[in-house]
Structures are given as C-alpha cells and as structure tokens.
Amino acid sequence: MTIDWNSIANAPRPNNCGWKGTYRVRYSEIGDTGKVMMPALADYMQDAAGWGARILKLAYDDTVDHGIAWVLARMVIHIRDYPRNGEDILVETWPSGVSRRVATRDFRLSNNKGEVFGVAQSFWVMFDLNTRRAAQWPDWIEERLPNPPGPKLIEAPLRPAFTKKALPTCDNIKARPSDVDLYGHVNNVRLMQWVLGVSGPDNSPDFHPGSLDIQFRTECRVHERVEIRHADGFATVTREEDGTDLVRAHIPPRTKIV
C-alpha cells in the first residue's frame, strides 16, 4: 500500500463530526529508542474516538443503558516517524463511513511542528454487553451517524493479509485483571502490546513498526491463557484452551510504506 502523505495532510477535518485533541508523550510511553511506542499512539486514538463519539451522542454513556457498546474490530495504522518524550501530538479524528453495519473512523496524527507523521483507519461493530456477541443496530444509532461522513484518509484492503502457514509460539501469557477494560475483556491496546512484543527480528520486540493491520476477532477474558505466535510479519494471539485466534495481525516490512 502506498501512502499519500500530502493528501492526508491536506484533507479537511469535517465540521459536522470532526474532533481534535493534544496528547503529550510521557516517559512511561517511550521505548529504548526514546520515542513513543505504537501502543501509546493507539491509546491516544482510542481516547480520541471516545471524545469524537460524544459529539454524536454515540459514546459509551449513550449506549450502555441499551445494553450495547462499540467495540474495535480492526485497526490499520501507518507511522512514518515517532515523536520523542515530552513532545505534543495532535490527534484529529472523524467517522468516515459505514459498510455492512461496520463503521469506520479515521485518525490523523501531527507532531509539534505541524507535520503529519501518522494515519489510521479503525473499524467498529456494535457489541451486546449481555450476550457478548455482535449486536444489531437500533435505528437511532444510524440516525445519529454523520451524513455526510468525513473523508477516508486511506483505503484499507477489504481483506487483511494473512498467512496459511502454522505460526510458532513465541510467548505464553495469562490475562491479568489489570489488562481488562470497562467492557470486561482485555483492552485492544494491551493485545497490541502482546503482538508487537514478538514482532521484530528473531521474535524480539518491535514497538515502532512502520505499519500494522490488526484484527480483534473475539474477546480475551481475564485469567485466560494465550499463546503469542509470530513468523514472517504475521502474528496471532491464540487461546490455549481451544486454539481460537483471538487476534490476527500483519506487520509488513517498512520498505512497503512510501
């Protein structure tokens, strides 16, 4: 995939549904390179998505009494540079469309010089908090979505790349209570940390990839044991009990990002 950074930088933030906020890189969010790690950027974007949803009255507080909530199904991230500790990051976000009951939300990340260094597209589905399964959309959800939506900054592949080869296990993890979020399952940022913890050469950590396409296929609950598998830029978080892939990810070589 070729990333047109000029087009991304010049795309207008929509007045009807856009949100922006500034986040400062903290010492706890940098790696041994002194630069912010990708999971921290994903955490900023997760927070920004919540504030953006409030504009539309589609945030957690607006849906929880109906027994439903948005959950992240997939995220595609491209980063061409990583800011350092103490730098400010501007996160801009807006809904960018709906297809087959999957809502997309785009993100644009800029450094304190005003230069765009990152872009992401996220895919959200409605989740039934009681059955723990995908939920049907009530009419009022669709009525509150922006029309028109904001521009798509990237066109993510319809089908995420993945391998048919069996992947070797690189790590074993037990989900702790500290990994669990408001929805009662392991947060997507923590799952991303687990994947990137083995995604480098010889299964070493790489928290500063140029690109990541990660799918959150089903939830990971507290005390579940999982295997982190990886080879050749493909990774999974796989439940030990039944071999189900809870997460699948593709971390392509940086040379493919233009």
C-alpha positions as CSV (number, residue, x, y, z in Angstrom):
1,M,0.0,0.0,0.0
2,T,1.3,3.4,-1.0
3,I,0.5,6.2,1.5
4,D,-0.1,9.7,0.0
5,W,1.0,11.8,2.9
6,N,0.4,15.1,1.1
7,S,-3.3,14.1,0.5
8,I,-3.6,13.0,4.1
9,A,-2.2,16.3,5.4
10,N,-4.5,18.4,3.1
11,A,-7.7,16.6,3.8
12,P,-10.2,18.9,5.6
13,R,-11.4,18.0,9.1
14,P,-15.2,17.9,8.8
15,N,-17.1,20.5,10.8
16,N,-20.1,18.2,11.4
17,C,-18.3,15.3,13.1
18,G,-14.5,16.1,13.5
19,W,-12.7,16.2,16.8
20,K,-9.1,17.2,17.7
21,G,-7.1,16.9,20.9
22,T,-3.5,17.2,22.0
23,Y,-1.6,14.5,23.9
24,R,1.9,14.8,25.4
25,V,4.3,11.8,25.2
26,R,5.1,10.6,28.7
27,Y,8.2,8.9,30.0
28,S,6.3,5.7,30.5
29,E,5.2,5.6,26.8
30,I,8.7,5.6,25.2
31,G,10.8,2.7,24.3
32,D,14.6,2.2,24.4
33,T,14.9,4.5,21.3
34,G,13.5,7.4,23.3
35,K,10.5,7.6,21.0
36,V,6.8,7.0,21.8
37,M,5.7,3.4,21.1
38,M,2.8,2.5,18.8
39,P,0.5,1.1,21.5
40,A,0.7,4.5,23.2
41,L,-0.4,6.2,19.9
42,A,-3.2,3.6,19.7
43,D,-4.2,4.6,23.3
44,Y,-4.4,8.3,22.3
45,M,-6.6,7.3,19.3
46,Q,-8.8,5.2,21.5
47,D,-9.3,8.1,23.8
48,A,-9.9,10.5,20.9
49,A,-12.5,8.1,19.4
50,G,-14.5,8.3,22.7
51,W,-14.5,12.1,22.7
52,G,-15.4,12.1,19.0
53,A,-18.3,9.8,19.7
54,R,-19.6,12.1,22.4
55,I,-20.2,14.8,19.7
56,L,-22.6,12.5,18.0
57,K,-24.2,11.2,21.3
58,L,-22.8,7.7,20.4
59,A,-20.3,7.3,23.2
60,Y,-20.4,4.5,25.8
61,D,-22.5,6.6,28.2
62,D,-25.1,7.0,25.4
63,T,-25.3,3.3,24.5
64,V,-24.7,1.3,27.8
65,D,-28.2,1.7,29.1
66,H,-29.4,0.0,25.9
67,G,-27.0,-2.9,26.7
68,I,-24.8,-2.2,23.7
69,A,-21.4,-0.6,23.0
70,W,-19.0,0.0,20.2
71,V,-16.0,-2.4,20.0
72,L,-13.0,-2.2,17.8
73,A,-12.8,-5.0,15.2
74,R,-9.8,-3.9,13.2
75,M,-7.2,-1.1,13.0
76,V,-4.8,-0.2,10.2
77,I,-2.0,2.1,11.3
78,H,0.8,3.7,9.3
79,I,3.6,5.7,11.0
80,R,6.5,7.4,9.2
81,D,8.1,8.8,12.3
82,Y,7.8,8.5,16.0
83,P,7.8,11.6,18.3
84,R,10.1,11.7,21.3
85,N,9.4,12.0,25.0
86,G,7.7,15.3,26.0
87,E,6.6,16.2,22.5
88,D,3.0,17.2,21.8
89,I,0.9,15.1,19.4
90,L,-2.2,16.5,17.7
91,V,-4.8,13.7,17.1
92,E,-7.6,14.5,14.7
93,T,-10.5,12.1,14.1
94,W,-13.8,11.7,12.4
95,P,-16.3,9.0,11.3
96,S,-15.5,8.1,7.7
97,G,-18.3,5.8,6.6
98,V,-20.4,2.7,7.1
99,S,-20.5,-0.5,5.2
100,R,-22.4,-3.7,6.2
101,R,-23.0,-2.4,9.7
102,V,-19.3,-1.7,10.2
103,A,-18.5,1.9,11.0
104,T,-15.1,3.4,10.1
105,R,-13.3,6.1,11.9
106,D,-10.1,7.8,10.6
107,F,-7.2,9.4,12.5
108,R,-4.5,11.9,11.5
109,L,-1.5,12.4,13.8
110,S,0.7,15.5,13.7
111,N,3.8,16.5,15.6
112,N,4.5,19.8,17.3
113,K,5.9,21.2,14.1
114,G,2.5,20.6,12.4
115,E,3.9,17.7,10.3
116,V,1.7,14.7,9.7
117,F,3.5,11.6,10.8
118,G,0.8,9.0,11.2
119,V,-2.6,7.9,9.9
120,A,-5.0,5.2,10.9
121,Q,-8.4,3.7,10.0
122,S,-10.4,1.9,12.5
123,F,-13.4,-0.5,12.1
124,W,-16.1,-0.7,14.7
125,V,-19.0,-3.0,15.4
126,M,-21.9,-2.9,17.9
127,F,-21.4,-5.3,20.8
128,D,-24.2,-6.8,23.0
129,L,-22.9,-6.5,26.6
130,N,-25.2,-9.3,27.8
131,T,-24.7,-12.0,25.2
132,R,-21.1,-11.0,24.5
133,R,-21.8,-11.2,20.7
134,A,-22.2,-8.8,17.8
135,A,-25.4,-6.8,18.2
136,Q,-28.0,-5.5,15.7
137,W,-28.0,-1.7,15.2
138,P,-31.1,0.1,16.6
139,D,-32.5,2.7,14.2
140,W,-31.4,5.5,16.5
141,I,-27.7,4.5,16.0
142,E,-27.9,5.0,12.3
143,E,-29.8,8.2,12.7
144,R,-27.0,9.8,14.7
145,L,-24.2,8.9,12.4
146,P,-23.0,11.9,10.4
147,N,-24.3,12.5,6.9
148,P,-22.1,13.1,5.1
149,P,-19.2,11.4,6.9
150,G,-15.7,12.8,6.8
151,P,-13.1,11.8,4.2
152,K,-11.3,8.5,4.2
153,L,-7.6,9.2,4.6
154,I,-6.6,5.7,3.4
155,E,-8.3,2.9,1.7
156,A,-7.5,-0.2,3.8
157,P,-7.6,-3.5,2.0
158,L,-11.0,-5.2,2.2
159,R,-9.4,-8.5,3.3
160,P,-6.5,-8.2,5.7
161,A,-3.4,-10.1,4.5
162,F,-2.7,-13.2,6.5
163,T,-0.7,-16.5,6.1
164,K,-2.0,-20.0,5.8
165,K,1.2,-21.4,7.4
166,A,1.2,-22.5,11.0
167,L,2.9,-20.0,13.2
168,P,5.3,-20.9,16.0
169,T,4.6,-20.0,19.6
170,C,6.9,-17.3,20.9
171,D,5.3,-16.4,24.3
172,N,2.7,-17.5,26.7
173,I,0.6,-15.0,28.6
174,K,-2.2,-15.2,31.3
175,A,-4.6,-12.3,31.1
176,R,-4.5,-10.3,34.4
177,P,-7.2,-8.2,36.0
178,S,-5.0,-5.1,35.1
179,D,-5.4,-6.0,31.4
180,V,-9.2,-5.7,31.5
181,D,-11.1,-2.6,30.5
182,L,-14.6,-1.2,31.1
183,Y,-16.2,-3.9,28.9
184,G,-14.8,-6.8,31.0
185,H,-12.2,-8.0,28.4
186,V,-8.6,-7.4,27.6
187,N,-8.3,-4.0,26.1
188,N,-7.2,-3.7,22.4
189,V,-4.1,-1.7,23.3
190,R,-2.9,-4.4,25.6
191,L,-3.5,-7.0,22.9
192,M,-1.4,-4.9,20.5
193,Q,1.4,-4.7,23.0
194,W,1.4,-8.5,23.2
195,V,1.6,-8.8,19.4
196,L,4.4,-6.2,19.0
197,G,6.3,-7.8,21.8
198,V,7.3,-10.6,19.5
199,S,7.1,-9.0,16.1
200,G,10.7,-8.0,15.5
201,P,13.6,-10.0,14.0
202,D,14.1,-13.3,15.8
203,N,10.8,-12.6,17.7
204,S,12.3,-9.7,19.5
205,P,10.0,-6.7,20.4
206,D,9.3,-4.0,17.8
207,F,7.1,-1.3,19.2
208,H,8.0,1.1,16.4
209,P,6.8,-0.6,13.2
210,G,6.1,1.4,10.0
211,S,2.7,-0.3,9.6
212,L,0.3,-2.6,11.4
213,D,-3.0,-4.2,10.4
214,I,-4.6,-5.9,13.4
215,Q,-7.9,-7.7,13.7
216,F,-9.7,-8.2,17.0
217,R,-11.7,-11.3,16.2
218,T,-13.1,-12.3,19.6
219,E,-12.6,-11.2,23.2
220,C,-10.0,-12.3,25.6
221,R,-11.3,-12.6,29.2
222,V,-9.4,-12.3,32.5
223,H,-7.4,-15.4,33.5
224,E,-7.5,-16.9,30.0
225,R,-4.1,-18.2,28.9
226,V,-3.0,-17.4,25.4
227,E,-0.1,-18.1,23.1
228,I,1.6,-15.3,21.1
229,R,2.6,-16.7,17.7
230,H,4.7,-15.0,15.1
231,A,6.6,-15.6,11.9
232,D,7.4,-13.5,8.8
233,G,5.4,-10.5,9.8
234,F,2.2,-12.4,10.8
235,A,1.1,-12.8,14.4
236,T,-1.8,-14.2,16.4
237,V,-3.0,-14.1,20.0
238,T,-4.3,-17.7,20.3
239,R,-6.4,-19.1,23.2
240,E,-4.6,-22.1,24.6
241,E,-7.8,-23.9,25.6
242,D,-9.3,-24.3,22.1
243,G,-6.8,-22.9,19.6
244,T,-9.0,-20.0,18.7
245,D,-7.2,-17.0,17.2
246,L,-8.5,-14.0,19.3
247,V,-6.3,-11.6,17.4
248,R,-4.6,-11.7,14.0
249,A,-2.0,-9.2,12.8
250,H,0.1,-8.3,9.8
251,I,3.3,-6.2,10.3
252,P,4.6,-5.6,6.8
253,P,8.2,-4.6,6.2
254,R,8.8,-0.9,6.5
255,T,10.0,-0.8,2.9
256,K,6.5,-1.2,1.7
257,I,5.4,2.2,3.2
258,V,6.1,5.1,0.8
